[in-house]
Amino acid sequence: MVDPALTPVSQTTISHHQGYMLWHMFRTVVLLEEQVRARDDPQLGALLDRIRAGVQTHQDLDLLNTKLVDRSQITFNSGLRAITPLNRNRWSLNMEAVVDWARFHKRHISIFVSMHTWRCTPSQDELARTIEQGDNSNCKIPGIFFYAQGMPVVMNKNIYTGLKIVNGAEFTAVDIIPDPKYLGYHLADDVTIHFGPPLGILLQSTETKNLTIPSLPPETVLIRPISHTVDPTNSRFRFLSGKCTRRGLPVVPAFVLTDYKAQGKTFVEVLLELRGNRITNGQPSKCDFTSLYVQLSRCRTLQGIKLLSPIRQQDFIGNKLDQTIVDAMQRLRNLADDTRRMYEA
């Protein structure tokens, strides 16, 4: 029998316990007033209040499901953004969005296939399935990157922390530098495909204002390709017979975001998919409470909310915070009260 004390412990488990210990060391707490995006829309504000309290109703569900739009009616050329926890839906929607946005603004579309270096001889099926796998929390590089000048993009990796060029930060793609080794092939008059990553992409945002880097256009930063080892031990790449290295940009279009990267952002018009982030027997899992609340609270008004798919009853009715999180939040409130009393004493 194996001694439990000698059982290997993963770094994730160690980090979790270290974070838990640190959490209990906090004694001085100041709670800030919540930012309420929906303060100008009483109907949406009341709905979010009910969701926070876990008392959302069937009437709320029916009201939200009137926001369902047909896929053919979705257009990203006027500022619409989308949020989905399902990576595969995000990948395909972002590709559609770049094409839609670029053609509306009369911009050329460039497609860059990330470079894959194999440590074995892959089958055609392995090759195709690997390339079609986009970015996720483990692999920061998309297999295929759609680009159009001026489109919004989001960073997948911390690159220059001091300049706030970090995971989740949004930028405008100012220009791209194709690698002469990977010539472009025309798929259409306005579409070119390159079978390899670009040398770099120039990005711009309010954070780069007044920034000047030698040899670069003013107020821009250059992001270069990075490499990542794709391993068959990863659940998304179990079909591989061996490891390979993917090289490409740690950047993706920002028309469609994950619920995680949507946190902190506010949109006038937003397309939502209130589903879980796992697929079982062809069906998405139940929507996580945090995802439910984050998605619905990204919009300023109820009128600006649209649905990509209907909300199922299990995704909405009775969906509330886990009791351990409720208890942790109450602990913070109690500590905040203690801190205030000590300050006022």
PyMOL commands that set and color helices and strands:
alter all, ss='L'
color gray80, all
select helices_A, chain A and resi 4-6+11-23+37-40+42-53+58-65+71-73+87-104+124-132+161-163+206-208+235-237+259-262+289-296+313-316+323-344
alter helices_A, ss='H'
color red, helices_A
select strands_A, chain A and resi 81-83+109-113+115-118+144-147+152-155+170-177+184-188+191-194+200-204+221-223+226-230+244-248+251-253+256-257+270-272+279-280+283-284+305-307
alter strands_A, ss='S'
color yellow, strands_A
deselect
rebuild
show_as cartoon
